[in-house]
Amino acid sequence: MRIDEIIASAEEPVFSFEFFPPKTPEGERTLRDTLGTLRGLQPDFVSVTYGAGGATRERTVEITKWIKQELGIEAMAHLSCVGEPVDRLREMLDEIAGAGIDNVLALRGDPPRGEKEWTPHPDGLRWSTELIALIAGGYEFCVGAASFPEVHPDAPDLAHDIRFLKEKLAAGASFLITQMFFDNRYYFDFVASCREAGITAPIVPGVIPITNVAQLKTITEMCGATIPPGLLLELDRRADDPEAVLQLGVAYTTLQCADLLRRGAPGIHFYTLNRSPATRAILSSLRLQRPWDERQDDQLEEVQPGGGSMSSA
């Protein structure tokens, strides 16, 4: 089923998970255990990433197909332009279609590990817009695209970023998933700017459960997301106590998601890092709280675990 149709027909917020193809037998076991656990939460869909330079491209299709056919969960394959000629991209799209997968998240992709500058393949594509157009021009996929509440690292400003986002949608994308963020003001300000610019597509917030301080700092440095100073201070205070970090992270992320849903977000896309405990705890809590039943338009104070507020952190 197409993800844009899932979102459009949903009577409650849509919940989804992102996974990445493992590179080791141990990672394979971890992923399968995680999928088995999170399957019980009945996600609306899951997505499977695509390694830089296609490092895990065959595994992307294999795992996405397994999730859909064996687990019965709607699945979306990521596809990026990095290191790929157009002919190879078409081959990948043929493989995805042949596997019975209906959804593709079309991305430019990040530079391969160790490289700072993004350089297109000589026979490839430069922009995700071109990849979206390639998909829409020859396939029946539902195409998703990325969006950036704190502005894409390569964009000079928000206005430029939104113009490019409109080009993605005009090329054939039908829904958007955001980069992770930790202060909800970024998301709601971004959505408001998109709506003012005439963008009507669903914008699903992407959220990462906080479980490890060092890992969080590495990820945010790579993607450019801002950790609120107050949250970072509380995490650093607990850095030598993994269980305390996990408890704070789950509490904070649960409050963040509840606020997003209460204020009208269409769902939550969890960046799971192939781990289940934190995501399971957060989503289980949200389904008990049902914050979307209390939707309101006014700005809520975003309470931070341990005192203070997310908005003032």
Buried (B, 14 or more C-beta within 10 A) or exposed (E): EBBBEBBEEBEEBBBBBBBBBBEEEEEBEBBBEBBEBBBEBEBBBBBBBBBBBBBBBEBBBBBBBBBBEEBEBBBBBBBBBBBBBBEBBBEBBEBBBEBEBBBBBBBBBBBBEEEEEBEBBEEBBEBBBBBBBBBBEEBEBBBBBBBBBBBBEEBEEBEEBBEBBBBBBEBBBBBBBBBBBBBBBBBBBBBEBBEEEEBEBBBBBBBBBBBBBEEBBEBBEEBBBBBBEBBBEBBEBBEEEEEBBBBBBBBBBBBBBBBBBBBEBBBBBBBBBBBBEBBBBBBEBBBEBEBBEEEEEEEBEBBBBBEBEBBEB
